[in-house]
Structure formats: C-alpha cells, structure tokens
Amino acid sequence: MTDKKHYDVLIATPASSYKAAYVDSLVATTRVLNEYGISYHLLNKSGSFIPSTREQVASDSYGHDWSTNEIAGGKYSYKKIFWIDSDIEWEPDDFMRIYDSEMDVSVECT
C-alpha cells in the first residue's frame, strides 16, 4: 500500500469560466497559502450539466468511481475542502479564518 498524497486544503470549483473577482481572490489566497507553507490542490472540471460537473470535481476525474464516497476516490487526504463557485469574491483573511477554525463551515451565497 502506498501513502496517499496529503493536501492541507482542497479548493473545488465546478466551472468553465471565472469572474475576475474570483481569480483575484484565488491568486491572493494561494499567495498567502504559499507564505504559510500550507499545501493546496485545485479541483476543477467543467460541463453543461451542473450535478454531473460537481461529481466530476469531487471525484477529480471525468469518470465515476462508485466504489468509494471519498473525495477524489481516496487518492489523497486533506484537512479542509472549500467548495467555491466561480463568481464568488473573498478576502484571504476570511479564507484563513475558516481554515484555522476547528468547525465545519458551510456558507451559501445567493
């Protein structure tokens, strides 16, 4: 058995295009993550059928492996996962506050 690759943060975004504010937020956040030595992996897939695209992002592939319910089919471990829509804007400080918390957080923006 091989050891799983570990990421401190998974950032999952099902989208084929991104708002400029999302890109700015993501770049600023990855800069902060790098400064703190926090490893991250971006999960992204695109498609026209949103539920299928979300499944592809979660499985980190274009095929479905129904033998596991683990993110990315258990290919790696992680501390936190952030599902962020491609039209969301945030500040790196807010991202880090959630990352540092011990609580599971779910925020839905409408």
N, C-alpha and C positions, 0 to 999 in steps of 0.2 A: 504494500500500500504506500502511495506517495503522499507527501504532505500537501495540503491544499495551500494555494496562494492566499495570503491574507491581505485584505484592504481595510483600513480604518473606516473609510466612507465609500459607499456606492452612490453615485448620482444618476438617477434614472429619469430619462426624458423621452417619451414616445413622440417623435415629431419629425417632419421632413423639412421644416423651415423654422427659423428662430427670430423672435423680435430682438431688436438691437439692445434693449434693456436687459433681456435675458443673457445675451452674450457678454455684455459689460459686467453683469453680476457674476456670471460663471468665471470669467477671466480673473476678476478681482478676488473671488473666493479661492480659486486654485492657487493664486499667488500667496494668499495667507496660509493655505494648507501646506504649501511647499516650505514657507518660512518656519512653520511649526513642526515640520517633519512628519506630517500626517499623510499617509498614503491614501490614494483615491483611485477609483476606476469609474469611467463614464459608461453607462449603459444607454444605448440609443438604437432604435430601429424606426423605420417609417413605413407607413402603409395607409391605405384609404379606409380600412375598417378598424376603428379605434380599439375595440376589445381584442382583436387579433394582434394588433400592434403592441398593446400593453403586455400581452402574453409573450410576444417575441422579445420585448425588453426584459421582462422578468426571467426568461429562460436564457437570455444572452445568446440567442441563436435564431435562425429562421425556421428551424424545425422544432417540433414539440416533443419533449421527453416527459411522458405522463407517469414515469416510474417514480418521480420524486416531486415534492411540493417545495423544494428548496429553491431559492433564488439562484439562477444560473445553473440549475441542476446539480448543485452541490460542488461545482468546480472550484469554488473558493469560499473563504469565510470572511465575515465583515462585522464591524461593530455597529454601524448605523447605515441605514439606507434612506436617501432623500428622493422622493418622487416629486419632480418639479416640472410643471408644464412650461412649454417653450415661450409663453407670453408673460411669465412672472418675473418681477424685479425684486431684488432683496439686497440687503447690506451684508457684507461678510461678517460683521459683528453679530448680527442676528443669527446667521448660519452657525457661527461658532458657539453662541449661547445655547442653541438647540443641541449641537454636537456634544458639548460639555455636560449637558443635563443627563441625569440618570433616568429620566422619564421617557416613555414612548410618546411621541407627539404626532398628532395628525392635524394638519391645517388645510382647510379647503377654502379656496378663494373663488368667488363667483363674479 
